[in-house]
Structure formats: C-alpha cells, structure tokens
Amino acid sequence: MDNYLPCDVVEINSLENLSTWDTICVIESVPPILSCVFEEHRSFDKAFDSEVTCFKDPKTNIRIVSAPLGELDDFDDVRVYARASEKAISRAIKAGGKAVILVLPEAINTSGRFQYSALQTILGALHELYVPIQLREDVPDQKQRIEKLGVYHSNAGFLKKVVDDSLQFERGRFAARDIGGGDPERMAPPKVATYVENLFAKTNIKLTIISDLAVIQKDFPLFEAVNRAASSVARHNGRIIYLEYEAPQNAKKTVILVGKGVCYDTGGADIKAGGIMAGMSRDKCGAAFVGGFMKYVSETAPQHTNVIGVMCMVRNSVGEECYVADEVVTARSGARVRVGNTDAEGRMCMADALCEMKQRALSMPDSHLFTIATLTGHAHLAVGVGYSIVMDNGPAREQGHGNELKKNGDLIGDPFEISTLQREDFSAHQSKILGEDVIQANNLPSSRTPRGHQTPAAFMMLASGLDKHGTNSSNPLKYSHLDIAGSAGDHPDTPTGSPLLAIAKTHLI
Ligand SMILES: [Zn+2]
C-alpha cells in the first residue's frame, strides 16, 4: 500500500459484482441498481433526503449509507460534497464497513461552482479515513480505518482522471497532516527532518537540512533567538529544511514558500498562561503545508515551474536561555529588531529565511515569495474556521494575485479571504528609538490588536528587507503572506493540509 494514503483506493465503473465489498455510500447520485430501494425509503421516511441513514439493500444484500447534500443555496460551495462524504464514511465505519464504495456525483460539470464536486467527494472521504501518525506507529492493528475504498463513476475516463488528481493532492495533504498533527515530541524539529528525509528519499526533490548552531547563529539570528531556549535540549533543537524542485525544461516561473514550523509554542518568556497553551503543537502547520506541497510537486513534476520550500522548524520553549522582550537582534537583512513579545515567534522564525530567499528570488525567473503560517489568533477570529487569508505586497497585488487565489480557492474548495496591507501596518512596526529599526510586536495578543493579522506581514517585509522590492523599486518582487490560523485545522480536528489545493490550482495547474 502507498505509505501516504489512508488505504488502497480502487476505481470502479460497474456495480455488477459487489462480492468483495460490504458498503456503498451515496451522496448525490443514486446508481440505477439502487433506485428502487431509495424510492422505498424516501416514501417511508420524510427525513430521508436530509439525514444520514444506513440500511440493507435486500436485492444485493449490501449495506447502504445515504448522506444527502440537502437543499443548497447561494451560500453553499463545493465543500458540501466533502462534508457529506466525510459523514457517509464515518457512518459506514460505525456500521462495521471495511470495503466501502463511494459513489461520485454522476454529472460531469466543467464550469460553475460545483465543477470540483467529484474531487471534493473523494477528498472528504480520504480526510475522514486519515489515521494520526502516532496511532499508526504505536498500534499497527489500527493503522487503517477500512481495508479499501472503491470510487464509483460510470465514465471510466473521467473516473481515472479525478481519482489520480485526488490521490496526488491527498499524498501531499497526508504528509502535511502527519507533520502538522504529530505531538510536540513525535514531531519535534529533528524528527520532522527525519520524516521529510524519508518522504523525499530517491525523489526529484533536493533536500538540505541546517542543524549546526553556529550556522544558525550567523545566518538566521532572529530564528536563533527563538531557538535559544530549545537548543539546550538536543531533541528539541531547531532545523531549517530546504526542499528544492527544479523544472526539467526551461523554467518560466518560481514559487518560493517559507513556512512557520513552531513545533510547540509555549509563548516563551511571555508564557501562554491561563489554559491557552494546549493545542500549540499545531503551530507548525505552515511548515507542514510546505512539506505536503512539495510532496505534491514531487508527484506532479511541473514542467516549467521551479519550487523551493523552506520549513522553519523550531520550538518556542521557556528556560534560562530563552529570549525576552527588549532584546535587540540584528536580522540577516541588517535590520535591528527590538523584541516586544516572545509569543510573536512565528514572524521571527521566518524572517531570515525570507531574507535569504529574497536574494535567491532575484536570480530566478518570475519569482513569487510566500510566507505561510498559523500566525495569529486574530486571523482565526477575523475569518473563522475553514478560511485562509492572503495579503499581497505591491507587485503581487498589481498582478491580481489575491483575486486569482480567491477565485481558484472558492472553486476547488479551499477558500481564501483577501486582506489588504495598509500604511498603518508598517507604521505599527517602525521603531522610534535611535539604533532600532523595527519593533517585532506590541505586547497585546493579536486578537486584541487592531489589524492584528495584517501587521505581522508588514513586519516580515521590514525585517527581511522585502520592503525595498516594491513596484517602484529597481527590482520588484512578488510576495504574499498567507495566514492559515483559521484553515489549518485546530486540535482536536484533523489537520487539513490547507491551502494546498488553492495554491496548487493557482500556481501549478
Ligand atoms: Zn506564539
């Protein structure tokens, strides 16, 4: 079996022989052989088209799970298919299903808001079937929730294409779920490095891992400040992981992704008190996305696009070595940064890598730089669960990047909201003290700070020197900051791997 899928996935384009299957899940389209039994249940149960039901088909003796979409209106999007599919699979497992067929929507839409309904139906099932890495490793008996998933559509050509697409996405999301969901010890920085080494062994991805403290001190001083407390414990020591994919033919564009990988965020000296620390092992989901996205890149091998991922893996620990507010640290860019709050560590751990990538971007074709992070509680509060936020700099905005990403995200079921960087975001981080250029953060939680999810993007531009690459500069560089605090999947939900679908659709497909 594929190590990065939750079970075997089988394409089925006939329901004639069901002898090796025990359950059929129906979301929207009812296969002709089941139409009588569906009519019977519909006439008997008024809630049949709005509730999940499970029953036996007397003709085939097979278990049926019906998870209808219900009534849809203007404010529903294609994710309704994934949600219905998750419910169907969950019910099938509760009923004892081990060999489950999922029936895809029969209509093949090539335009409109539901054109990715079949893809979302499959991805919803795979999301539900995911088993956390620690359970797979510790209790091998439980490493799969079912033995196999069949995916049914009457058109074999369409079926093959949508299953192939879904599995490519899912292998990336699976790796992102493993890295993002592992606990603070299982997915501490050195272990993330080992996981990624296995993930990309003998592939088209070049891997470089920095673990040498002297190199980190010299080249990544802001990252080093965060890592200082953790680095005294070998198994928590930070790693900077580079994943590079070079297009086989002459590259026309370059996508560079820098992810926040805070494997555990205690807040540091500004400790997260009062019960708000739990769940902070998910603060590495930006870097987890980068790892998962590179898995997708590795599988799909884009012909004309270079992709570089940087995973900034660090633990924000507390101890006698921990960095504190008021320290002034000279960033890789030369900017002198005054620490305001040690809980604003995400921007610190990415800014030097962003500075390094900014230099590299200048010599690559049509570069677009990204930071991706579960950066602020403010983002979560502003857009809620299930939505990522994009903030473009001038050159990215000029190309309409945010609008394009939003349009694609809405279509493929990985939605974005657009936020706009304003003058005030930069003013908020400008120091007024001689000898200090940038203030890292104020000392309120982001959720109590005006523009709390926008200003960190301005900080990263100032601290990395990207502010000198605007539309009027001699070397404009596109840069977008993505805050995924609302979309990455908080404990106890399964990590989502977002925004893999939207970024892939916008930049690779
Ligand atoms: Zn923090």
Boltz pocket constraint, residues with backbone or C-beta under 6 A from the ligand:
constraints:
  - pocket:
      binder: B
      contacts: [[A, 265], [A, 267], [A, 316], [A, 342], [A, 343], [A, 344], [A, 345], [A, 346]]
      max_distance: 6.0
